Amino acid sequence: MNKREKIGWICVLTTLLPLWAFAQPAQLITSVRTIDTGKTKPAPEVTTEVAAQQATTAVNAMTLPLFGEVAKTPVHIEWEINFLSSCDQNFSSRDEASQFFAARAWDYLNEGQLDTAAYRFNLAYLLNERNAETYWGLGVVTYQRGQLPESIRLLKKGVEVVDTNATLITDLATVQLKYFQENKDSTLLKEAVNWLHKSAQLNPAYANTFMRLSWASYIQGSYNEAWTYLHKAREIELSAIDLSYLEQLVSKQPDPQNIFK
């Protein structure tokens, strides 16, 4: 298990940020995620930037998820060759290079620089298509851009690579619940709940999963069940409880345990 899996994704700076009311669609699903590549001397960013500038492909294509998944032009292919060659000279492996660029991408993401973050995630993807961080990060970028179906698609790609990461799975379910609010597709809701139960099995100590299960129960009108999951999250980590959501739940049904008024 790596450092980010231990930390979590939606709490400020170290874990997941609350998304219950989804009042701020630009809010990060995740926070700063420090990646330790084990390399004491990072590859110079200058080399990468110079290589990138040699490409005459549209700038938008460089910041679209997975480079837009379109046919590569000869110029783009040449740029890729130069970029990969540069990384081969500066890193012990392409996997290490991929982790490095993913780490830089998370930094830019937390600064709100979505295009730059997407570009760095694309570089990480180019270096290693099996790096789940690339799909995870691009899923967050597209979420913040308001592209929920695309975010779900990319997060699912990440889960296909690493299907044992409870934090990633809970984030996927979170976006699905958000999208369900918009289109009322019951399939989305059912799938999100299934993912959350899987996440709870993988990591029963991850409070955010139970908060999402509480919210899923809330939007189905199952308030007793919503309270049960909320108290489960409270027992694990009190700070995981979102006060805005708590107020909504109290307004629908009093706390059966009389802890929250």
Stockholm file with secondary structure:
# STOCKHOLM 1.0

chainA/1-261         MNKREKIGWICVLTTLLPLWAFAQPAQLITSVRTIDTGKTKPAPEVTTEVAAQQATTAVNAMTLPLFGEVAKTPVHIEWEINFLSSCDQNFSSRDEASQFFAARAWDYLNEGQLDTAAYRFNLAYLLNERNAETYWGLGVVTYQRGQLPESIRLLKKGVEVVDTNATLITDLATVQLKYFQENKDSTLLKEAVNWLHKSAQLNPAYANTFMRLSWASYIQGSYNEAWTYLHKAREIELSAIDLSYLEQLVSKQPDPQNIFK
#=GR chainA/1-261 SS CCHHHHHCSBSTTTSBCCCSSCCCTTSCSSCCCCCCCSCSSCCCHHHHHHHHHTCCSCHHHHHSGGGGGCCCCHHHHHHHHHHHHHHHHHSSCHHHHHHHHHHHHHHHHHTTCHHHHHHHHHHHHHHCTTCHHHHHHHHHHHHHTTCHHHHHHHHHHHHHHCTTCHHHHHHHHHHHHHHHHHHCCHHHHHHHHHHHHHHHHHCTTCHHHHHHHHHHHHHTTCHHHHHHHHHHHHHHCGGGCCHHHHHHHHHHSCCTTSSCC
#=GC SS_cons         CCHHHHHCSBSTTTSBCCCSSCCCTTSCSSCCCCCCCSCSSCCCHHHHHHHHHTCCSCHHHHHSGGGGGCCCCHHHHHHHHHHHHHHHHHSSCHHHHHHHHHHHHHHHHHTTCHHHHHHHHHHHHHHCTTCHHHHHHHHHHHHHTTCHHHHHHHHHHHHHHCTTCHHHHHHHHHHHHHHHHHHCCHHHHHHHHHHHHHHHHHCTTCHHHHHHHHHHHHHTTCHHHHHHHHHHHHHHCGGGCCHHHHHHHHHHSCCTTSSCC
//
